[in-house]
Amino acid sequence: MTKKNDVNLPEKTCSIERLVTVKEDVQRVLNGEKTATRRNGVYAYPGEIMVLEGKEFKVDALYAQTLGEMTEEDAKQEGYETLEAYKQAILALHPNMPWVPKMSVWVHEFSAVQK
């Protein structure tokens, strides 16, 4: 896994407002249980602010990772107890998508903005 800074990042494929949209995931972020999300494109760059129910979260890091590189710790950052639980949740959201270990995703890590 190679962490990237904001040099040589690709163009966004979506906006930060679409980064976390599933109701259960929004709640996990608000509860401090979810501090990362994986997407098939870039939704936000480091330093950008995501607002969920009036609370601000700053994108701290953005890097590419394959699904096969995911660890149990990565699943916990996603708000799940185990990697298998995360995998099943993703496959339930995308019924026809297979879990392909070589598939590359963009990891967006974020934290609550302290005011």
N, C-alpha and C positions, 0 to 999 in steps of 0.2 A: 504494500500500500504506500503510495507516494502522496504526501500532502502537498498541495499547491497553494501558492499565494495568489494574489490577483494579477500576476503577470502571465500572459499567454493563455488566459481562460477563454473558452468559446463564448459566442454570443448567447444571450438568454434565449431559451425556447418557450418560456412562460414568465409570468410576473410573480413577484413575492407574495401577492395576495392569494395565490393558488398553492403556495408551498404546503400549508397544513389546512385541510378543509374538512376532513372526516370528523364528525362530531366527537367521537370517542378519542381521536387523536388530539383535537383541540383541548379537550378536558385533561388529557395526559400532560400536555405542555403546560397548561395553567396550574396543574398540581405539582409540576417539577419532575414528573416521571419520564418525560420524553424530552431529550435534548438534541436529537438529530432526526433527520428524515432523509430517505433515499428516493431519488427521482431519476427518470430516464433522461432528463435534460437539466440544464441550469435554470433555476428559478430565482436565484438571488446570489449576489456577490458578498464577500466578507465586508462587514461594516454597514450593510443595509439593515433596516429596521422592519420587522414584521409586527403587526398589531393584531392581537387576538382578544376579543371582548374588552377592548380598551387598555390592555396591558401590552407593553412593548418588549420585544425580544430581538437581540442583535445577532446577526449571522456572524459567527466567529471564524468559521473555516469552511472551505469548499474544496473537495478533492474527489478524484475518481477511485472507484473500488469495484471489484467484481463481486457478484453474489457469492461465489465460492470462497472469497476472502473474508466474508463476514464471520465474526466470532460471537460467542455468547455475550461478551461485553457490548458488542455493537447492538445486539438485540435488546439488551437492557437500556441502552441509550435511546432506542426506538420506543421504549415503554413496555417491553414484553419480558416475561420471566425467562424465556428460553429462545434460542434460535429457531427451534421447531415451531413454537407458538407464533413467532413473527412470520415465518414462512407460510404457515397455514392461513394467517390473517391476510397476507398479501395475495395468496392464491384465491382466497374467497372474494377479495375485491376485484380481481381480474380472472374470472372463471376459465377463460380459454388460454391463459398464459401459462406456459410451463416454467418451472424453476430451472433456469439454465445457469450453472455455476460460472460459465465464462462470460455471462452477460455483464456489461459494464454499466454502472449507475453513478450518479453524482451524489455525494454525501454532503448535506448541508448541516453543519453543527451550529447550534445557537444557544444563547443564555438570556435570562431575564435582565432587562435594563434596570439597574438600581437607581432610584431617584432620591 
